[in-house]
């Protein structure tokens, strides 16, 4: 019964929101933004402890900078930007030597990701709320004991920013990046 009540409440809120929403909102920047804004996101991702038998794990630390751009005759609300991500791993690897026999050795490596982003803002008519979809393309550079020549970085994410003042807010972004599901949260700065 509680689940049914929760579903009904969610459907009522969604229906009310869609009733108030106008289709031309999709062709405009979210309220409180324009085609000249820069937005800086700084945050962290949630760790994935099941991925490795970790000795240590540094969750993804992420920095992205986006520039709003009006495109086309209708001045559609796109943005272009860049992203930097750091993530560290360490795990025990089973090795063999004649002197020691089988033994475990700690292996550490670091991922540095750099890439470009292109996205589209969705305006729902709510002041200071910015929802968007974004695609990322770039490169992952690995250093440390385990060195891969690098990985192609690609991803598709959805996100939301809510600004509590003219230039400061919070953001959350989740999706799929280079064979990993990601969820990041942090601070957003608009200037």
Buried (B, 14 or more C-beta within 10 A) or exposed (E): EEEEEEEEEEEEEEEEEEEEBEEEBBEBBBBBBEBEBEBBBBBEBEEBEEEBEBBEBBBBBBBBBBBBBBEEEEBBBBBBBBBBBBBBBBBBEEEEEEEEEEEEEEBBBBBBBEBEBBBBBBBBEBEBBBBBBBBBEBEBBBEEEBEEEEBEBBBEBBBBBBBEEEEEBBBBBBBEBBEEEBEBBBEBBBE
